[in-house]
Amino acid sequence: MKLVSKNQVATAQEMREIDRKTIEEFSIPGERLMEAAGKGAFEFIMKLWPECRSAVVFCGKGNNGGDGLVIARYLLQKRRKVLVLLLAKKQELKGDARRNLLRFLQIRGKVLEIENQEQLNHTPIPPDTDLIVDAIFGTGLEKEVSGLPAKAIELINNFRQSGKCKVLAVDIPSGINATNGKVMGTAVRADATATFGLAKLGHYCFPGAAHTGRLKVIDIGFPPSLTAQIKTKAMNAEEASAMLKPRRPDAHKGNNGHTLIFAGSPGKTGAAVMAGESALRAGAGLVTLGVPASLHDIFEIKTLEVMTEPVPDKKTRSFGQSSISQALKLMQGKKAIAIGPGIGTRKGVTEFCRKIVLAAKTPVVIDADGLNALAGQIQVLKKVRAPLILTPHPGEMARLCGLDISEIQGDRVAVAKKYAR
């Protein structure tokens, strides 16, 4: 079944290109985009917290700060008490951000310039504040946060932790890398985030996901022809559920596919049993566990609905060269195959896995020790003819690709994209 999702997710670089092309190629002014962003974020605030009466808006000197100033203007026009803490001098703001600063000042908005940490220390957040808007950094952040912005983030987090207010982040919580979700030194913990055009990978990748809170994607007028070019998508529960075909009222187990799972070794029979039960729970009509023959009696006791087939193992209690012939026979007529849960890494397992995945003609899932068995042999995967799904955790992915775990964790999505090609 084709995976379909409308929830596109962009990197920081992709969003910069969309923004640039919108302005340069489609002649949509940046000022209009900023106004739509700020107004949309304001409406989100009013939907979430209509009772808010007093807001402090932390603004940086870039376009994210400009978005914050638009929000501040709408809040003030809604007769909310608003204080803008500008982490720069007014004259440092340029372009659209400056225009929105002047508009806010024209309606008698209050702006305090904060140029250093000492000033910030002597500018406490008013005790009646029930909303903080974080508009310090946007999606362009690439270096560690330090100095005055770091102190402002600490102040926001401490005030929020006191339980006195809610925090809305503009586009992405300040301090979060929009492409990989890294905390760049320190980061705002938001109750909600209003982002623009498309969600960013940093909203979904941890630890960024834990800082984002409730996420709202606001349409600010980017041309659909540009946003359609983003191919990375996030699937939600509703979309995942829609992939499950409804069963006919008169359906029986033979109508819903037969899954074969090669799994199990000494001390890891539980992994095999859970894999089989999971396949049934996911909707497979029939599930067969192909297990080392020496362990078969154990599986006969541990399984109920899941069927089992003993695969020759020369009493090694593990898959090996002697297992291949029977395993290939078992694969005939199956709708899906999985290999790896708890099969161990004993001698012979690598050759067994290689033969199975290369012979597969139906979708095959390689998991756990199946991936470990193929570590250092990633070229084998390029020869697989059947649809292929890999389910590694960071350690397995590191072994498979010959990378350090820190490299995997540093940008999981980028690594996955690279090796999926």
Buried (B, 14 or more C-beta within 10 A) or exposed (E): EEEEBEBBBBBBEBBBBBBEBBBEEEEBEBBBBBBBBBBBBBBBBBEBBEEBEBBBBBBBBBBBBBBBBBBBBBBBEBEBBBBBBBBBEEEBBEEBBBBBBEBBBEEEBEBEBBEEBEBBEEBEBEEEBBBBBBBBBBBBBEEEBEEBBBBBBEBBBEBBEEEEBBBBBBBBBBBBBBBBBBBBBBBBBBBBBBBBBBBBBBBBBBEBBEBBBEBBBBEBBBEEEBBEEBEBBBBEEEBEEEEEEEEEEEEEEEEBBBBBBBBBBBEBBEBBBEBBBBBBEEEBBBBBBBBBBBBBEBBEEBBEEBBBBBBBBBEBBBBBBBBBEBBEEBBEEBBBBBBBBBBBEBEBBBBBBBBBBBBBEBBBBBBBBBBBBBBEEEEBBEEBEBEBEBBBEBEBBBBBBEBEBEBBBBBBBBBBEEBEE
